[in-house]
């Protein structure tokens, strides 16, 4: 039996799992549900993140927090780095790595970065260094591992920007990036209680019209639609992965009138919440 690769000290935890077809059930269970996760996925894998299905044709990194993950197939070894906020909090360290709102919690629901051959080699080396430190168990291992985690995140953030800014996927000029990053971050924190564009405009110190105009001029979905998208995503998670009744889900998401929530969900998805729970099979499919 393979030795468990994990660092634990009081509340801090970080671990590394190497997996392939033989042990996918380990990854697909609830063991890592509440951890921050960075997955290195080689070409040839198929996986579902929340309600989107991905066929991976080039090595990629996936960045996950509360999303639901299911890996369906893949032969070559993949690596899962998982840790809690006490070990490394992306919000606290955001000034160092500038990843929150891009790699994690971005409103465009792009949770991955495709890697070139050189980037693949570099990332594999960093995962290998973390593995060595976890096996070595030296007193300085924690800080060494943290520096490698930062390097993975910084390299991936650079790649995400290169792949997704000023192109056909997300047309954001670099000068506007912080507004969208901050909007993503605030939305992730507040979507349960703040449902209006004006709430987020206030947090961003902008007029609601200015915020809406920034999205419109870049041909992006409106802030209002992105707020609704995030609420609906959480609603789908709660409907599909829990046994909570619709009324309780409505309250969880900040709606005091469950009938209003029911109408909103039905209008936006074409399905009542009850029908979605009963009939959902698969979401969008992406080749990457």
Phi and psi restraints in degrees (value plus and minus 20) as a CYANA .aco file:
   2 UNK   PHI     -88.2   -48.2
   2 UNK   PSI     116.5   156.5
   3 UNK   PHI     -83.9   -43.9
   3 UNK   PSI     118.5   158.5
   4 UNK   PHI     -91.4   -51.4
   4 UNK   PSI     109.2   149.2
   5 UNK   PHI    -115.9   -75.9
   5 UNK   PSI      76.3   116.3
   6 UNK   PHI    -170.9  -130.9
   6 UNK   PSI     123.0   163.0
   7 UNK   PHI    -133.0   -93.0
   7 UNK   PSI     108.3   148.3
   8 UNK   PHI    -158.1  -118.1
   8 UNK   PSI     111.8   151.8
   9 UNK   PHI    -169.7  -129.7
   9 UNK   PSI      89.7   129.7
  10 UNK   PHI      34.5    74.5
  10 UNK   PSI    -135.8   -95.8
  11 UNK   PHI    -110.4   -70.4
  11 UNK   PSI     -27.9    12.1
  12 UNK   PHI    -105.6   -65.6
  12 UNK   PSI     118.4   158.4
  13 UNK   PHI    -167.6  -127.6
  13 UNK   PSI     116.6   156.6
  14 UNK   PHI    -167.1  -127.1
  14 UNK   PSI     118.1   158.1
  15 UNK   PHI    -161.4  -121.4
  15 UNK   PSI     144.3   184.3
  16 UNK   PHI    -151.5  -111.5
  16 UNK   PSI     109.9   149.9
  17 UNK   PHI    -141.6  -101.6
  17 UNK   PSI     112.8   152.8
  18 UNK   PHI    -127.0   -87.0
  18 UNK   PSI     108.5   148.5
  19 UNK   PHI    -162.4  -122.4
  19 UNK   PSI     140.1   180.1
  20 UNK   PHI    -173.8  -133.8
  20 UNK   PSI    -179.2  -139.2
  21 UNK   PHI     -76.0   -36.0
  21 UNK   PSI     -50.4   -10.4
  22 UNK   PHI     -86.8   -46.8
  22 UNK   PSI     -51.8   -11.8
  23 UNK   PHI    -152.7  -112.7
  23 UNK   PSI      16.0    56.0
  24 UNK   PHI     -82.7   -42.7
  24 UNK   PSI     -49.5    -9.5
  25 UNK   PHI     -82.5   -42.5
  25 UNK   PSI     -46.4    -6.4
  26 UNK   PHI     -83.6   -43.6
  26 UNK   PSI     -63.8   -23.8
  27 UNK   PHI     -91.4   -51.4
  27 UNK   PSI     -55.5   -15.5
  28 UNK   PHI    -102.4   -62.4
  28 UNK   PSI     -27.4    12.6
  29 UNK   PHI     -99.4   -59.4
  29 UNK   PSI    -185.2  -145.2
  30 UNK   PHI    -115.6   -75.6
  30 UNK   PSI     -15.4    24.6
  31 UNK   PHI     -76.3   -36.3
  31 UNK   PSI     -58.8   -18.8
  32 UNK   PHI    -127.9   -87.9
  32 UNK   PSI      -5.7    34.3
  33 UNK   PHI     -73.3   -33.3
  33 UNK   PSI     -61.2   -21.2
  34 UNK   PHI    -124.1   -84.1
  34 UNK   PSI      -9.4    30.6
  35 UNK   PHI    -111.0   -71.0
  35 UNK   PSI     138.2   178.2
  36 UNK   PHI     -98.1   -58.1
  36 UNK   PSI     116.1   156.1
  37 UNK   PHI    -149.7  -109.7
  37 UNK   PSI     115.5   155.5
  38 UNK   PHI    -141.5  -101.5
  38 UNK   PSI      98.9   138.9
  39 UNK   PHI    -130.1   -90.1
  39 UNK   PSI     110.5   150.5
  40 UNK   PHI    -116.2   -76.2
  40 UNK   PSI      98.1   138.1
  41 UNK   PHI    -138.5   -98.5
  41 UNK   PSI      96.3   136.3
  42 UNK   PHI     -92.2   -52.2
  42 UNK   PSI     150.1   190.1
  43 UNK   PHI     -81.8   -41.8
  43 UNK   PSI     129.2   169.2
  44 UNK   PHI      79.9   119.9
  44 UNK   PSI     -24.5    15.5
  45 UNK   PHI    -107.3   -67.3
  45 UNK   PSI     134.8   174.8
  46 UNK   PHI    -148.5  -108.5
  46 UNK   PSI     113.3   153.3
  47 UNK   PHI    -169.5  -129.5
  47 UNK   PSI     137.6   177.6
  48 UNK   PHI    -136.6   -96.6
  48 UNK   PSI     110.1   150.1
  49 UNK   PHI    -137.4   -97.4
  49 UNK   PSI      96.6   136.6
  50 UNK   PHI      33.8    73.8
  50 UNK   PSI    -131.1   -91.1
  51 UNK   PHI    -137.9   -97.9
  51 UNK   PSI       2.6    42.6
  52 UNK   PHI    -138.6   -98.6
  52 UNK   PSI     116.4   156.4
  53 UNK   PHI    -126.4   -86.4
  53 UNK   PSI     112.1   152.1
  54 UNK   PHI    -140.4  -100.4
  54 UNK   PSI     112.2   152.2
  55 UNK   PHI    -124.7   -84.7
  55 UNK   PSI      99.0   139.0
  56 UNK   PHI    -116.2   -76.2
  56 UNK   PSI      94.4   134.4
  57 UNK   PHI    -123.7   -83.7
  57 UNK   PSI     -34.9     5.1
  58 UNK   PHI    -151.3  -111.3
  58 UNK   PSI     129.2   169.2
  59 UNK   PHI     -72.9   -32.9
  59 UNK   PSI     118.1   158.1
  60 UNK   PHI    -163.3  -123.3
  60 UNK   PSI     137.4   177.4
  61 UNK   PHI    -130.0   -90.0
  61 UNK   PSI     111.7   151.7
  62 UNK   PHI    -130.5   -90.5
  62 UNK   PSI     120.2   160.2
  63 UNK   PHI    -141.3  -101.3
  63 UNK   PSI      97.0   137.0
  64 UNK   PHI    -152.0  -112.0
  64 UNK   PSI     122.8   162.8
  65 UNK   PHI    -138.5   -98.5
  65 UNK   PSI    -106.6   -66.6
  66 UNK   PHI    -116.5   -76.5
  66 UNK   PSI     -15.3    24.7
  67 UNK   PHI     -86.4   -46.4
  67 UNK   PSI     135.2   175.2
  68 UNK   PHI    -111.7   -71.7
  68 UNK   PSI     112.3   152.3
  69 UNK   PHI    -139.0   -99.0
  69 UNK   PSI     115.4   155.4
  70 UNK   PHI    -160.4  -120.4
  70 UNK   PSI      99.4   139.4
  71 UNK   PHI    -116.6   -76.6
  71 UNK   PSI     102.0   142.0
  72 UNK   PHI    -111.8   -71.8
  72 UNK   PSI     -58.8   -18.8
  73 UNK   PHI    -180.5  -140.5
  73 UNK   PSI     137.9   177.9
  74 UNK   PHI     142.7   182.7
  74 UNK   PSI     106.3   146.3
  75 UNK   PHI    -113.4   -73.4
  75 UNK   PSI     -68.5   -28.5
  76 UNK   PHI     -86.2   -46.2
  76 UNK   PSI     130.8   170.8
  77 UNK   PHI     -79.7   -39.7
  77 UNK   PSI     110.9   150.9
  78 UNK   PHI    -132.3   -92.3
  78 UNK   PSI     146.2   186.2
  79 UNK   PHI    -152.6  -112.6
  79 UNK   PSI     115.2   155.2
  80 UNK   PHI    -137.9   -97.9
  80 UNK   PSI      97.9   137.9
  81 UNK   PHI    -120.7   -80.7
  81 UNK   PSI     103.8   143.8
  82 UNK   PHI    -151.3  -111.3
  82 UNK   PSI     121.2   161.2
  83 UNK   PHI    -176.0  -136.0
  83 UNK   PSI     144.6   184.6
  84 UNK   PHI    -124.4   -84.4
  84 UNK   PSI     151.7   191.7
  85 UNK   PHI     -87.0   -47.0
  85 UNK   PSI     -43.2    -3.2
  86 UNK   PHI     -90.3   -50.3
  86 UNK   PSI     -49.3    -9.3
  87 UNK   PHI     -98.2   -58.2
  87 UNK   PSI     -67.1   -27.1
  88 UNK   PHI    -174.7  -134.7
  88 UNK   PSI      89.4   129.4
  89 UNK   PHI    -116.2   -76.2
  89 UNK   PSI      98.2   138.2
  90 UNK   PHI     -84.8   -44.8
  90 UNK   PSI     -48.4    -8.4
  91 UNK   PHI     -92.8   -52.8
  91 UNK   PSI     -65.8   -25.8
  92 UNK   PHI     -84.4   -44.4
  92 UNK   PSI     -58.7   -18.7
  93 UNK   PHI    -113.7   -73.7
  93 UNK   PSI      -6.7    33.3
  94 UNK   PHI     -82.0   -42.0
  94 UNK   PSI     -53.6   -13.6
  95 UNK   PHI     -83.5   -43.5
  95 UNK   PSI     -48.7    -8.7
  96 UNK   PHI     -97.4   -57.4
  96 UNK   PSI     -60.2   -20.2
  97 UNK   PHI    -136.9   -96.9
  97 UNK   PSI     -37.2     2.8
  98 UNK   PHI      29.9    69.9
  98 UNK   PSI      28.3    68.3
  99 UNK   PHI    -128.5   -88.5
  99 UNK   PSI     -42.9    -2.9
 100 UNK   PHI     -89.2   -49.2
 100 UNK   PSI     110.1   150.1
 101 UNK   PHI      73.1   113.1
 101 UNK   PSI     -28.0    12.0
 102 UNK   PHI    -138.4   -98.4
 102 UNK   PSI     -93.1   -53.1
 103 UNK   PHI     -90.0   -50.0
 103 UNK   PSI     -63.5   -23.5
 104 UNK   PHI    -130.2   -90.2
 104 UNK   PSI     121.8   161.8
 105 UNK   PHI      41.6    81.6
 105 UNK   PSI      14.1    54.1
 106 UNK   PHI    -108.6   -68.6
 106 UNK   PSI     121.9   161.9
 107 UNK   PHI     -90.5   -50.5
 107 UNK   PSI     -32.0     8.0
 108 UNK   PHI    -107.0   -67.0
 108 UNK   PSI     -22.1    17.9
 109 UNK   PHI      33.5    73.5
 109 UNK   PSI      28.1    68.1
 110 UNK   PHI    -132.7   -92.7
 110 UNK   PSI      70.1   110.1
 111 UNK   PHI    -110.3   -70.3
 111 UNK   PSI      -1.7    38.3
 112 UNK   PHI    -157.6  -117.6
 112 UNK   PSI     142.5   182.5
 113 UNK   PHI    -152.2  -112.2
 113 UNK   PSI     108.1   148.1
 114 UNK   PHI    -102.1   -62.1
 114 UNK   PSI     124.3   164.3
 115 UNK   PHI    -133.8   -93.8
 115 UNK   PSI     119.5   159.5
 116 UNK   PHI     -96.4   -56.4
 116 UNK   PSI     153.6   193.6
 117 UNK   PHI     -79.2   -39.2
 117 UNK   PSI     -63.1   -23.1
 118 UNK   PHI     -84.9   -44.9
 118 UNK   PSI     -65.2   -25.2
 119 UNK   PHI     -83.7   -43.7
 119 UNK   PSI     -58.2   -18.2
 120 UNK   PHI     -79.6   -39.6
 120 UNK   PSI     -65.7   -25.7
 121 UNK   PHI     -81.3   -41.3
 121 UNK   PSI     -65.2   -25.2
 122 UNK   PHI     -83.1   -43.1
 122 UNK   PSI     -64.5   -24.5
 123 UNK   PHI     -86.4   -46.4
 123 UNK   PSI     -61.6   -21.6
 124 UNK   PHI     -80.6   -40.6
 124 UNK   PSI     -59.5   -19.5
 125 UNK   PHI     -83.1   -43.1
 125 UNK   PSI     -61.3   -21.3
 126 UNK   PHI     -86.3   -46.3
 126 UNK   PSI     -61.5   -21.5
 127 UNK   PHI     -81.6   -41.6
 127 UNK   PSI     -60.5   -20.5
 128 UNK   PHI     -82.6   -42.6
 128 UNK   PSI     -59.8   -19.8
 129 UNK   PHI     -83.6   -43.6
 129 UNK   PSI     -60.0   -20.0
 130 UNK   PHI     -83.9   -43.9
 130 UNK   PSI     -62.3   -22.3
 131 UNK   PHI     -79.3   -39.3
 131 UNK   PSI     -65.5   -25.5
 132 UNK   PHI     -79.4   -39.4
 132 UNK   PSI     -63.5   -23.5
 133 UNK   PHI     -85.5   -45.5
 133 UNK   PSI     -59.1   -19.1
 134 UNK   PHI     -86.8   -46.8
 134 UNK   PSI     -53.7   -13.7
 135 UNK   PHI     -96.2   -56.2
 135 UNK   PSI     -54.5   -14.5
 136 UNK   PHI     -91.2   -51.2
 136 UNK   PSI     -56.6   -16.6
 137 UNK   PHI      35.8    75.8
 137 UNK   PSI      16.6    56.6
 138 UNK   PHI     -96.1   -56.1
 138 UNK   PSI     138.0   178.0
 139 UNK   PHI     -83.6   -43.6
 139 UNK   PSI     -43.6    -3.6
 140 UNK   PHI    -111.3   -71.3
 140 UNK   PSI     -15.7    24.3
 141 UNK   PHI     -79.1   -39.1
 141 UNK   PSI     -60.6   -20.6
 142 UNK   PHI     -77.0   -37.0
 142 UNK   PSI     -69.2   -29.2
 143 UNK   PHI     -89.0   -49.0
 143 UNK   PSI     -57.2   -17.2
 144 UNK   PHI     -82.8   -42.8
 144 UNK   PSI     -65.4   -25.4
 145 UNK   PHI     -81.4   -41.4
 145 UNK   PSI     -62.2   -22.2
 146 UNK   PHI     -81.4   -41.4
 146 UNK   PSI     -57.7   -17.7
 147 UNK   PHI     -86.0   -46.0
 147 UNK   PSI     -55.7   -15.7
 148 UNK   PHI     -90.1   -50.1
 148 UNK   PSI     -59.0   -19.0
 149 UNK   PHI     -80.6   -40.6
 149 UNK   PSI     -64.5   -24.5
 150 UNK   PHI     -78.7   -38.7
 150 UNK   PSI     -62.9   -22.9
 151 UNK   PHI     -82.8   -42.8
 151 UNK   PSI     -62.2   -22.2
 152 UNK   PHI     -79.8   -39.8
 152 UNK   PSI     -65.9   -25.9
 153 UNK   PHI     -87.6   -47.6
 153 UNK   PSI     -63.2   -23.2
 154 UNK   PHI     -83.7   -43.7
 154 UNK   PSI     -65.6   -25.6
 155 UNK   PHI     -82.0   -42.0
 155 UNK   PSI     -61.8   -21.8
 156 UNK   PHI     -88.5   -48.5
 156 UNK   PSI     -57.3   -17.3
 157 UNK   PHI     -82.8   -42.8
 157 UNK   PSI     -63.0   -23.0
 158 UNK   PHI     -80.5   -40.5
 158 UNK   PSI     -63.3   -23.3
 159 UNK   PHI     -86.3   -46.3
 159 UNK   PSI     -59.9   -19.9
 160 UNK   PHI     -79.9   -39.9
 160 UNK   PSI     -65.9   -25.9
 161 UNK   PHI     -81.4   -41.4
 161 UNK   PSI     -63.2   -23.2
 162 UNK   PHI     -82.4   -42.4
 162 UNK   PSI     -58.3   -18.3
 163 UNK   PHI    -103.4   -63.4
 163 UNK   PSI     -49.8    -9.8
 164 UNK   PHI    -138.6   -98.6
 164 UNK   PSI     -24.0    16.0
 165 UNK   PHI    -120.7   -80.7
 165 UNK   PSI     119.9   159.9
 166 UNK   PHI      36.3    76.3
 166 UNK   PSI      19.1    59.1
 167 UNK   PHI    -157.6  -117.6
 167 UNK   PSI    -186.1  -146.1
 168 UNK   PHI     -94.7   -54.7
 168 UNK   PSI     -34.6     5.4
 169 UNK   PHI    -103.4   -63.4
 169 UNK   PSI     -77.5   -37.5
 170 UNK   PHI    -155.8  -115.8
 170 UNK   PSI      86.4   126.4
 171 UNK   PHI    -109.2   -69.2
 171 UNK   PSI      53.3    93.3
 172 UNK   PHI    -132.6   -92.6
 172 UNK   PSI      99.0   139.0
 173 UNK   PHI     -87.9   -47.9
 173 UNK   PSI     128.1   168.1
 174 UNK   PHI     -72.8   -32.8
 174 UNK   PSI     -54.6   -14.6
 175 UNK   PHI     -85.6   -45.6
 175 UNK   PSI     -43.8    -3.8
 176 UNK   PHI    -118.3   -78.3
 176 UNK   PSI     -21.7    18.3
 177 UNK   PHI     -77.7   -37.7
 177 UNK   PSI     -62.3   -22.3
 178 UNK   PHI     -82.7   -42.7
 178 UNK   PSI     -55.6   -15.6
 179 UNK   PHI     -81.6   -41.6
 179 UNK   PSI     -64.8   -24.8
 180 UNK   PHI     -92.1   -52.1
 180 UNK   PSI     -57.0   -17.0
 181 UNK   PHI     -83.2   -43.2
 181 UNK   PSI     -66.4   -26.4
 182 UNK   PHI     -86.0   -46.0
 182 UNK   PSI     -59.6   -19.6
 183 UNK   PHI     -79.6   -39.6
 183 UNK   PSI     -65.2   -25.2
 184 UNK   PHI     -78.8   -38.8
 184 UNK   PSI     -65.3   -25.3
 185 UNK   PHI     -86.4   -46.4
 185 UNK   PSI     -65.8   -25.8
 186 UNK   PHI     -84.7   -44.7
 186 UNK   PSI     -58.3   -18.3
 187 UNK   PHI     -82.4   -42.4
 187 UNK   PSI     -63.2   -23.2
 188 UNK   PHI     -82.2   -42.2
 188 UNK   PSI     -55.7   -15.7
 189 UNK   PHI     -96.5   -56.5
 189 UNK   PSI     -58.7   -18.7
 190 UNK   PHI    -134.1   -94.1
 190 UNK   PSI     -17.4    22.6
 191 UNK   PHI     -81.4   -41.4
 191 UNK   PSI     -42.1    -2.1
 192 UNK   PHI     -93.6   -53.6
 192 UNK   PSI     -48.6    -8.6
 193 UNK   PHI    -137.9   -97.9
 193 UNK   PSI     -37.6     2.4
 194 UNK   PHI    -131.4   -91.4
 194 UNK   PSI      92.2   132.2
 195 UNK   PHI    -132.3   -92.3
 195 UNK   PSI     -21.5    18.5
 196 UNK   PHI    -133.9   -93.9
 196 UNK   PSI     126.9   166.9
 197 UNK   PHI     -76.9   -36.9
 197 UNK   PSI     -57.6   -17.6
 198 UNK   PHI     -80.2   -40.2
 198 UNK   PSI     -52.0   -12.0
 199 UNK   PHI     -82.2   -42.2
 199 UNK   PSI     -63.2   -23.2
 200 UNK   PHI     -99.2   -59.2
 200 UNK   PSI     -54.2   -14.2
 201 UNK   PHI     -80.2   -40.2
 201 UNK   PSI     -60.0   -20.0
 202 UNK   PHI     -83.7   -43.7
 202 UNK   PSI     -63.4   -23.4
 203 UNK   PHI     -82.7   -42.7
 203 UNK   PSI     -51.4   -11.4
 204 UNK   PHI    -111.6   -71.6
 204 UNK   PSI     -19.7    20.3
 205 UNK   PHI      39.1    79.1
 205 UNK   PSI      22.6    62.6
 206 UNK   PHI    -148.5  -108.5
 206 UNK   PSI     137.3   177.3
 207 UNK   PHI     -94.0   -54.0
 207 UNK   PSI     124.5   164.5
 208 UNK   PHI     -72.7   -32.7
 208 UNK   PSI     -61.0   -21.0
 209 UNK   PHI     -84.1   -44.1
 209 UNK   PSI     -57.6   -17.6
 210 UNK   PHI     -84.9   -44.9
 210 UNK   PSI     -64.7   -24.7
 211 UNK   PHI     -81.8   -41.8
 211 UNK   PSI     -66.7   -26.7
 212 UNK   PHI     -81.7   -41.7
 212 UNK   PSI     -60.1   -20.1
 213 UNK   PHI     -84.7   -44.7
 213 UNK   PSI     -58.4   -18.4
 214 UNK   PHI     -79.6   -39.6
 214 UNK   PSI     -61.7   -21.7
 215 UNK   PHI     -89.2   -49.2
 215 UNK   PSI     -61.4   -21.4
 216 UNK   PHI     -85.2   -45.2
 216 UNK   PSI     -63.3   -23.3
 217 UNK   PHI     -85.3   -45.3
 217 UNK   PSI     -40.6    -0.6
 218 UNK   PHI    -121.9   -81.9
 218 UNK   PSI      -7.6    32.4
 219 UNK   PHI      37.2    77.2
 219 UNK   PSI      16.3    56.3
 220 UNK   PHI    -121.0   -81.0
 220 UNK   PSI     141.4   181.4
 221 UNK   PHI     -78.3   -38.3
 221 UNK   PSI     130.7   170.7
 222 UNK   PHI     -88.3   -48.3
 222 UNK   PSI     135.6   175.6
 223 UNK   PHI     -75.0   -35.0
 223 UNK   PSI     -59.0   -19.0
 224 UNK   PHI     -80.7   -40.7
 224 UNK   PSI     -63.2   -23.2
 225 UNK   PHI     -87.8   -47.8
 225 UNK   PSI     -57.4   -17.4
 226 UNK   PHI     -85.9   -45.9
 226 UNK   PSI     -56.0   -16.0
 227 UNK   PHI     -83.3   -43.3
 227 UNK   PSI     -66.1   -26.1
 228 UNK   PHI     -83.5   -43.5
 228 UNK   PSI     -61.8   -21.8
 229 UNK   PHI     -76.8   -36.8
 229 UNK   PSI     -63.5   -23.5
 230 UNK   PHI     -87.6   -47.6
 230 UNK   PSI     -59.8   -19.8
 231 UNK   PHI     -84.2   -44.2
 231 UNK   PSI     -63.8   -23.8
 232 UNK   PHI     -85.4   -45.4
 232 UNK   PSI     -57.9   -17.9
 233 UNK   PHI     -80.1   -40.1
 233 UNK   PSI     -65.9   -25.9
 234 UNK   PHI     -85.7   -45.7
 234 UNK   PSI     -58.4   -18.4
 235 UNK   PHI     -80.8   -40.8
 235 UNK   PSI     -64.3   -24.3
 236 UNK   PHI     -82.4   -42.4
 236 UNK   PSI     -61.8   -21.8
 237 UNK   PHI     -78.6   -38.6
 237 UNK   PSI     -67.8   -27.8
 238 UNK   PHI     -87.3   -47.3
 238 UNK   PSI     -56.7   -16.7
 239 UNK   PHI     -87.7   -47.7
 239 UNK   PSI     -63.1   -23.1
 240 UNK   PHI    -104.4   -64.4
 240 UNK   PSI     -55.1   -15.1
 241 UNK   PHI    -126.2   -86.2
 241 UNK   PSI     -22.2    17.8
 242 UNK   PHI    -151.7  -111.7
 242 UNK   PSI     152.0   192.0
 243 UNK   PHI    -123.3   -83.3
 243 UNK   PSI      -3.1    36.9
 244 UNK   PHI     -84.9   -44.9
 244 UNK   PSI     117.2   157.2
 245 UNK   PHI     -89.7   -49.7
 245 UNK   PSI     138.4   178.4
 246 UNK   PHI     -77.4   -37.4
 246 UNK   PSI     -60.6   -20.6
 247 UNK   PHI     -79.5   -39.5
 247 UNK   PSI     -63.6   -23.6
 248 UNK   PHI     -87.5   -47.5
 248 UNK   PSI     -57.9   -17.9
 249 UNK   PHI     -82.9   -42.9
 249 UNK   PSI     -62.1   -22.1
 250 UNK   PHI     -78.1   -38.1
 250 UNK   PSI     -66.4   -26.4
 251 UNK   PHI     -83.7   -43.7
 251 UNK   PSI     -62.1   -22.1
 252 UNK   PHI     -77.0   -37.0
 252 UNK   PSI     -53.4   -13.4
 253 UNK   PHI    -116.0   -76.0
 253 UNK   PSI      -7.3    32.7
 254 UNK   PHI      68.9   108.9
 254 UNK   PSI      -4.9    35.1
 255 UNK   PHI    -124.9   -84.9
 255 UNK   PSI      94.3   134.3
 256 UNK   PHI     -96.1   -56.1
 256 UNK   PSI     -39.1     0.9
 257 UNK   PHI    -130.4   -90.4
 257 UNK   PSI      78.4   118.4
 258 UNK   PHI     -78.1   -38.1
 258 UNK   PSI     -50.2   -10.2
 259 UNK   PHI     -85.7   -45.7
 259 UNK   PSI     -58.2   -18.2
 260 UNK   PHI     -84.6   -44.6
 260 UNK   PSI     -65.1   -25.1
 261 UNK   PHI     -79.5   -39.5
 261 UNK   PSI     -62.5   -22.5
 262 UNK   PHI     -78.9   -38.9
 262 UNK   PSI     -64.6   -24.6
 263 UNK   PHI     -85.9   -45.9
 263 UNK   PSI     -62.8   -22.8
 264 UNK   PHI     -79.6   -39.6
 264 UNK   PSI     -69.0   -29.0
 265 UNK   PHI     -80.5   -40.5
 265 UNK   PSI     -66.4   -26.4
 266 UNK   PHI     -84.8   -44.8
 266 UNK   PSI     -62.7   -22.7
 267 UNK   PHI     -83.5   -43.5
 267 UNK   PSI     -60.6   -20.6
 268 UNK   PHI    -104.5   -64.5
 268 UNK   PSI     -47.1    -7.1
 269 UNK   PHI    -128.6   -88.6
 269 UNK   PSI     -35.6     4.4
 270 UNK   PHI      59.3    99.3
 270 UNK   PSI     -12.8    27.2
 271 UNK   PHI    -156.6  -116.6
 271 UNK   PSI     121.6   161.6
 272 UNK   PHI     -90.0   -50.0
 272 UNK   PSI     136.9   176.9
 273 UNK   PHI     -73.3   -33.3
 273 UNK   PSI     -62.4   -22.4
 274 UNK   PHI     -83.5   -43.5
 274 UNK   PSI     -62.6   -22.6
 275 UNK   PHI     -87.6   -47.6
 275 UNK   PSI     -58.6   -18.6
 276 UNK   PHI     -78.9   -38.9
 276 UNK   PSI     -68.2   -28.2
 277 UNK   PHI     -79.4   -39.4
 277 UNK   PSI     -58.0   -18.0
 278 UNK   PHI     -99.8   -59.8
 278 UNK   PSI     -57.1   -17.1
 279 UNK   PHI    -131.3   -91.3
 279 UNK   PSI     -23.1    16.9
 280 UNK   PHI     -83.5   -43.5
 280 UNK   PSI     113.2   153.2
 281 UNK   PHI    -139.7   -99.7
 281 UNK   PSI     -77.2   -37.2
 282 UNK   PHI    -174.8  -134.8
 282 UNK   PSI     135.6   175.6
 283 UNK   PHI    -120.5   -80.5
 283 UNK   PSI    -167.3  -127.3
 284 UNK   PHI     -89.4   -49.4
 284 UNK   PSI     130.7   170.7
 285 UNK   PHI    -134.7   -94.7
 285 UNK   PSI     115.3   155.3
 286 UNK   PHI    -149.3  -109.3
 286 UNK   PSI     119.7   159.7
 287 UNK   PHI    -124.5   -84.5
 287 UNK   PSI     106.3   146.3
